[in-house]
Amino acid sequence: MLAQVLIGERFAAPTLDEALSKARLSTRDAGLATHIVYGSLRYHLTLERALQPLLRSNTQNKVKALLLAGAFEKLILETPGHAVVNEYVNLAKRDFGRLSGLVNAVLRRVSAPTPSAETELSLPGWLITAFENAYGEGAEAVMRDFLQPSPLWLWLTGQGVRDLESEGAAVEPGFGDVYRVTLAKPLRASSAFVRGEAQPINPASFAAVEALGDVRGERVLDLAGGAGVKAAMLAARGAHVTSVDVDARKHKAARENLSRLRLQAEFLDADLREAPRIEGADFVLLDAPCTGSGTLRAHPEIKLRLTPQAVEEMAALQAQLLQSAASLVRPGGSLLYSVCSVMEHEGPGVLRVFLQRHPEFEASGLSIAVPSVQDKFGVRTLAVGGLDGFYLSKLRRLP
Ligand SMILES: C[S@@+](CC[C@H](N)C(=O)[O-])C[C@H]1O[C@@H](n2cnc3c(N)ncnc32)[C@H](O)[C@@H]1O
């Protein structure tokens, strides 16, 4: 699984879902496998620095993936060294034959790398600076939080809470209708999920939905609606949702998910770099594509691929989409800009330029349930305790 993520550039969550559904492991072993894959990704920079002096430049990528997992167990989980070496040498014998000697030698010798901010936080220097710019003194807590396993957050109906508890899950209060849940069996097998009483969503993502205001009975444009998580939450709050996305496959997933939740929305396939020819609305949500820099706890593979250039390219796309979204807001209406990234360029950077060019819009105040840091244009949710880092800005079109 790790090799597929590292070499194939796949996302960890679907890779794990696919492999674990085939492997039929016990819940405990599946949990450990998940922990090792995500942990090896979360600590990737640190582990790579530890392994680097011991590897030849031509070491096969698959062997490297195995060594990363072994080093994670030895250095981070602190599993006794001899047990790690034994286990991984056996795996190497099975999969790589004579390379098991290399695995043996490397895992015996590997030790913690020279300490630095980068190896402590498992982040490259430019990302550390970017998080410091975003959160100031709060940055270190955010970066340390990203090294922890992600909790499961579920939006639940009252019935959903009761169903989960009766099946042995621990349901702790989170933020409003979004709870922190420890499951007793896989989510998809729980009656709350099957009956449409549960929807996975991070509280920071839910905050974007709440920030749009009271949408009961209102027409809402859900732009860049993707697989429709926010569309579903808007529909659950009584909105008449039209969801627009360039990716028709995501609309298929969204339709299936809404039907599971017994909710409805309309879908339109369109590239939002140009404004689609549809009627404007008083409530518009743009959940723009982004680098995902605020979701490194749940998606640690993102930090392996993130570059300053990718941030800039994303900001340019976001500016284009914001322009289209703005043209669909009726006078007096609201536009909520949301990204699951905390990079300056993708948040305030986009808003600053937009508001300079569009005096018919103003940033209006926005209060949300999750902890956040405010600036001139909006808020950045504080990515601690398993919350994602979102940048949210609510714009009002002057009447
Ligand atoms: C952050 S995701 C949306 C998540 C979604 N709102 C939800 O809550 O489930 C961003 C979405 O932007 C879409 N997207 C990217 N470029 C686009 C474009 N040019 N026009 C329309 N949608 C685009 C992607 O397909 C992706 O679904």
The ligand as a Tripos MOL2 file, in Angstrom:
@<TRIPOS>MOLECULE
LIG
   27    29     1     0     0
SMALL
NO_CHARGES

@<TRIPOS>ATOM
      1 C1        -12.4040   20.8860   -2.5160 C.3       1 LIG1
      2 S1        -13.0500   19.9010   -3.7720 S.3       1 LIG1
      3 C2        -14.7720   20.0410   -3.5010 C.3       1 LIG1
      4 C3        -15.3070   19.2450   -2.3550 C.3       1 LIG1
      5 C4        -16.8170   19.3350   -2.2520 C.3       1 LIG1
      6 N1        -17.2920   20.7040   -2.1790 N.3       1 LIG1
      7 C5        -17.3720   18.5810   -1.0750 C.2       1 LIG1
      8 O1        -17.6940   19.1820   -0.0570 O.co2     1 LIG1
      9 O2        -17.4920   17.3530   -1.1890 O.co2     1 LIG1
     10 C6        -12.7970   20.8920   -5.1820 C.3       1 LIG1
     11 C7        -13.5170   20.4790   -6.4280 C.3       1 LIG1
     12 O3        -13.1770   21.4010   -7.4580 O.3       1 LIG1
     13 C8        -13.3860   20.7390   -8.6770 C.3       1 LIG1
     14 N2        -12.7590   21.5360   -9.7430 N.ar      1 LIG1
     15 C9        -11.4500   21.6700  -10.0270 C.ar      1 LIG1
     16 N3        -11.2750   22.5040  -11.0940 N.ar      1 LIG1
     17 C10       -12.5230   22.8920  -11.4710 C.ar      1 LIG1
     18 C11       -13.0110   23.7180  -12.5120 C.ar      1 LIG1
     19 N4        -12.1750   24.3190  -13.3640 N.pl3     1 LIG1
     20 N5        -14.3460   23.8890  -12.6400 N.ar      1 LIG1
     21 C12       -15.1980   23.2670  -11.7790 C.ar      1 LIG1
     22 N6        -14.7920   22.4800  -10.7800 N.ar      1 LIG1
     23 C13       -13.4750   22.2810  -10.6150 C.ar      1 LIG1
     24 C14       -12.7860   19.3750   -8.4320 C.3       1 LIG1
     25 O4        -13.3080   18.4280   -9.3480 O.3       1 LIG1
     26 C15       -13.1870   19.1060   -6.9840 C.3       1 LIG1
     27 O5        -14.3290   18.3080   -6.9420 O.3       1 LIG1
@<TRIPOS>BOND
     1     1     2 1
     2     2     3 1
     3     2    10 1
     4     3     4 1
     5     4     5 1
     6     5     6 1
     7     5     7 1
     8     7     8 2
     9     7     9 1
    10    10    11 1
    11    11    12 1
    12    11    26 1
    13    12    13 1
    14    13    14 1
    15    13    24 1
    16    14    15 ar
    17    14    23 ar
    18    15    16 ar
    19    16    17 ar
    20    17    18 ar
    21    17    23 ar
    22    18    19 1
    23    18    20 ar
    24    20    21 ar
    25    21    22 ar
    26    22    23 ar
    27    24    25 1
    28    24    26 1
    29    26    27 1
@<TRIPOS>SUBSTRUCTURE
     1 LIG1         1 GROUP 0 **** ****
